[in-house]
Amino acid sequence: MPESKPKFEISATVMVLAAAVLAAAGVIAWLTWGPKPAPPAPAVLTAEAKQYLGQLHLKNVAMQAAEAYVGQRVVEITGDITNSGPRKIALIEVTCFFRNVEGQPIQRERVTVTGGRKGPLDPGATKPFRLAFDNLSPEWNQALPDLVIAQIQFE
């Protein structure tokens, strides 16, 4: 009498569940490691904003370093920004240019000085600002970076 081999069968339900798990894993992998859209280009100063630059003044700019609670160094730049012009400003962004010991720019950081959660800057008003950086290049020369107004939006 010939020996019969046990028959191995996979039910349709198990195959459908396995296919669904594989499909979900594929979608998650594609969303995690797949192509990323290019970040939008930073806004540039309009002609109107360029004309207004002379009305904005950065004063009392200072820099200090502090240790964060996880042992990471945080560099803070503080100062005041004054709007001596007649217009209310909804947003001001600056680009901070960090340089190496040869004076070459090695890192740029664009940050909001006023606007958004910090509120607008009224005509004739002065507001303090605080910019914190925790990911600066080890090649940075430790000098105060150049702060250049990169964006102005009027209300």
C-alpha positions, 0 to 999 in steps of 0.5 A, spaced: 500 500 500 503 506 497 504 511 503 500 517 502 503 524 503 499 529 508 496 534 503 498 542 505 493 547 503 492 554 505 485 557 505 483 563 501 482 567 508 489 566 510 492 568 502 487 574 502 490 576 509 497 575 507 496 579 501 493 585 505 499 585 510 504 585 504 500 591 501 500 595 507 507 594 508 509 596 501 505 602 502 508 604 509 515 603 506 514 607 500 511 613 504 517 612 509 523 611 504 520 613 497 521 620 493 520 626 497 517 632 494 522 638 493 521 643 499 518 650 496 523 655 494 524 660 500 520 667 499 524 673 496 524 680 498 519 684 493 521 690 491 516 693 496 520 690 501 527 692 499 524 699 499 522 698 506 529 695 509 531 701 511 526 702 516 527 696 520 533 696 525 536 690 528 539 692 535 542 690 541 544 683 538 548 678 542 550 671 542 550 666 548 551 658 548 548 654 553 547 647 555 541 643 554 538 638 558 541 632 554 548 635 554 547 638 547 549 645 546 544 651 544 547 657 541 542 663 542 542 670 538 538 675 542 536 682 540 531 687 538 528 689 532 525 696 531 520 698 525 521 705 524 517 706 518 509 707 517 507 700 516 505 694 520 509 688 519 506 681 519 512 677 518 520 678 518 525 672 517 532 673 517 537 668 514 543 667 519 550 666 515 555 662 520 562 662 517 568 658 518 575 660 520 577 663 513 570 667 513 567 662 508 559 661 509 558 654 511 551 654 514 545 658 513 539 658 517 533 662 516 528 663 522 522 668 524 524 674 528 517 676 528 510 674 526 506 668 526 506 666 534 510 672 535 505 677 533 506 683 528 511 689 529 507 695 529 509 702 526 514 705 531 515 699 535 521 695 538 520 687 539 525 683 542 527 676 539 531 670 541 533 665 535 536 658 538 540 653 534 542 646 536 545 643 530 551 648 528 557 645 524 563 644 528 567 648 523 563 654 525 568 659 527 564 661 534 563 668 531 556 672 531 553 670 524 551 675 519 543 676 520 540 679 513 533 680 513 530 675 508 523 676 508 518 681 510 510 681 509 506 687 510 499 686 514 
